[in-house]
Amino acid sequence: MLVPTGHLSSLQQQLLRELDLCDLPAPEAAPESYAARDLDLDQVRDILPELLWAGLVEQRDSDRGTLGLTVAGAAALRSAECDELTARLAAVVSFADTVARGAPPRAAGQALKRLADGAWSLERAEAHVRDADGS
């Protein structure tokens, strides 16, 4: 559900990301297009009316057979990506305190890379360093 603060669900964000790459056929016209993108067709059908209503996605062509990303949709997507990157950077900064306390260099480097990539949470990175340190 799109909340008033503008936060997108992970599914909404994934669909907008796909539409940012190219227009897609309407779900009923080409369900295989969604399966190929690892999008659940039923879930897409559930969220699509809200994205259309919010003006983040539009139906194009005279027969409304194509979905496209609007300027507002692109802005919402960029905002969500910025929020994710801001959170990831904050986690990296917090992790720097762990490293400053004398974490083993190899474990700290591995954890930092995975944290910065978004593959690990701050808690998992800190646990990895603690386990490597034997604490």
Secondary structure as UniProt FT lines:
FT   TURN            4..5
FT   HELIX           10..21
FT   STRAND          24..25
FT   TURN            27..29
FT   HELIX           31..35
FT   TURN            36..38
FT   HELIX           41..53
FT   TURN            54..55
FT   STRAND          57..60
FT   TURN            62..63
FT   STRAND          66..69
FT   HELIX           71..100
FT   TURN            101..102
FT   HELIX           105..117
FT   HELIX           122..133
//
